[in-house]
Amino acid sequence: MTETQIFTPFQFFRKSLKDHKYKVAGLFLCETLQAAFLLLLPFVIRDLIDAVQTYRQGAGPSIWEVINEPFWRFVWVNIGLVFFSRATGMILLFLAPVYGVEPRKRLIEHMQAHAFNFFQNRQSGALGNKIHQGVIGLRLGLWTFVFLIWPIAIKFIVASLLIFMADKEMGVVLAAWCLVYFAVVAKIASIKYKIVTRMSNERSRITGLVVDMASNIHSVKSFANEKWEQEKIDGAMNREIREARFFQLAREGMSWFYSAMSFSLMLGLLYMALNDYAAGDITVGDIAFIFSLILLLIEQCRGLSFTFSDFLEYMGQLRDGVDTIMKQHTLSDNAGADDININQGHVAFEDIHFSYGAEALEPVFNGLKLDVSAGQRIGLVGTSGAGKSTLVNLLMRFYDLNDGHILIDNQDIAKHTQGSLRNQIAVIPQDTSLFHRSLLENIRYGKLSATDDEVIKAAKAAHMHDFIKLLPDGYNTMVGERGLKLSGGQRQRIAIARAILKDAPILILDEATSALDSESEALIQDSLEGLMKGKTVIAIAHRLSTIANLDRLIVMEKGKIIEDGTHSELLKQKGTYARLWAMQSGGFLKES
């Protein structure tokens, strides 16, 4: 199944507004009224100036008697400005700390629910950066729109109306100027938006490369490839610089356009105002009023050119995050799916067909059938590419089948929830990846409700307890990113301790002892023998000696089962298994 968009950036933005719709509506209302009151200032100042002019011409016994009404209008307008400004501050007191929390949670939850191949095709560092930058873009985009773009739009509308009331010709000129200015700004903005999107992609790529390098620093240093890694990062940074130059060029072009438009507007309106004043159509107060508004609007326009740039950059960050994360899940639970209940552990692969996407050259499985009795311990044998790991990944439902069914205790796993299925299967992988947390937390991951005593008991069974006791912080020792502070064998013992703690009816062993020395392996084999009792076990091994004593061995080749039997039975057949057994050197299977 291909990934399709489930949320557009606009839909995601709108959804985030609905999370706090009353507070956001309050912000818009307060900013609207604040902008309106700000524009009323030149209006009341005009009346105040005209009243003073009237007094100077001898009207009224007292200046306060003449300016009484315009003076109090001036006072109330300023009170309104302060009131709505502080009302905005009070709303932000409750909105700012929480806005973005729900969108971040929504992105993380959606990302976690993606199928396994979603993460295989993307860098983990880039995914984290896209979520982080997307939420930042969401927050700053809203603040920019509410506090900068929206008030400017209100000011332009109200100012045009007020100037039109004072002088109709000037009002028409200003309206026409606004249409031309915003049309050009919108065109340049669309160009900048595309540039910002490319810049955001390059930033995420840089983050992904840095995280990838840091996560594999042992390999980087072992092969002395620091310079090569730096060159890869430098290449991405150079591409970002190139896009940033294009962005700055567009920004500078907008600034030149603003300067030319502002100069022409001021010159034109000044010419009209002087002619109207000479004709006696407007007063000195009208001139002060009109040019107070014009200067205010021109200053707002200067800020708007940069504000638009910032807003588009934030929207580009949001779009980059949403476009990457908020895609339709390719693997999901059916509507109304219930939990699977595994009591015995009978596993049946019934005529399964599977391939890794439409681009796969050939299917991995084309009608494979395999029945594993409850409590049976089987080993999967074959060279790399035979389909062993894919088979257990399908059992875990990391992928959905193209056709066929996988049944556990006669229950089709595709009809039940993924979480309930995986809760009842324990896996000991070949490469155990740990969290950058304490040993206690990493072991407890097998059963989150386990007590400290249960964790210690599992660690003892996995022969880890004595090693942990020697550490200064004991079970509270941090293991480092992906467990890099521990040896491969120690990480694998944690995986075994997790499985012991989980105590699931089905156990999957993927080279469970491959990273252990001979002495540790002997101890772990004893632990595994106890762990496997009463469970259905599917073990993958290249070292055939580790699975020779299992109940049944399945030899696979190119997605097909070519041999099936016990160790002794397969040796007697003198087929592929016997040949692989004979090819072993030091207990390892030579890959073909």
QUIKAUR-V773253 format. One line per field, one symbol per residue. psi: psi as a letter, one per 20 degrees, with the letter a starting at -180 (. if undefined). burial: 1 if it has 9 or more other ideal C-beta (glycine too) atoms within 8 Angstrom, else 0. A space follows every 10 residues. Layout:
psi->???
burial->???
//
This chain:
psi->pqpqphpqhg hgghhhhhhl hggghhgggg hghggghhhi ghghhghggh gghgghjjpq hqhhhgjggh ghggghghgg ggghghhghh ghhhgghipi gggggggggh ghiqrhhghh jqphhhghhh gghghghggh ggggggiggg hggggggggg gghhhgoggh gggggggggg ghggghghhh ghghghghgh ghghgggggg ggghhkhghg hhjlkggggh hgghghhhhg gghhggghgh ghhhgggggg ggghgggghg ggghghghij hqrhhggggg hggghghghh gghhhhgggg ghgghggggg gghggmqppi orqqpjprqq ooggkpppoo lqpqqmrhip hqqgpmkppp poqpiqoqpp qrrpjhjghh ghhhhiliqq qhraqppolk pohijrqggh ghijpppnrg ooprqmargg hhgihhnhjq rhhhghghhg hjlhghghhi qhjcijppir pjkiiqrghh hhhghghghg hglqhpppon lhjhjqrggh hgghhgghgh hipjqppopp phnhhijhjr hppopqoljq ohqoarghgh hhilbgghgh ghiqokjqpp q.
burial->0000001010 0110111011 0011011101 1111111111 1111111111 1111100000 0000011001 1011001101 1001101100 1101100111 0111011101 1001111110 0111111111 1011111111 1101110111 1101110111 1111011001 1111101101 1001100110 1110111111 1111111111 1110100001 0000000010 0110011011 0011011001 1011101100 1100110111 0110011000 0101111111 1111011101 1111111111 1111111111 1111111011 1000000001 0101111111 1111100001 0011100111 0100111111 1100011101 1111111010 1001111110 1011011001 1101111100 0101000111 1111011001 0001110111 1111100100 1001101111 0010010011 1111111111 1101111111 1111110001 1011101100 1100111111 1011011001 0111111010 1010001001 1010111101 1001000010 00
//
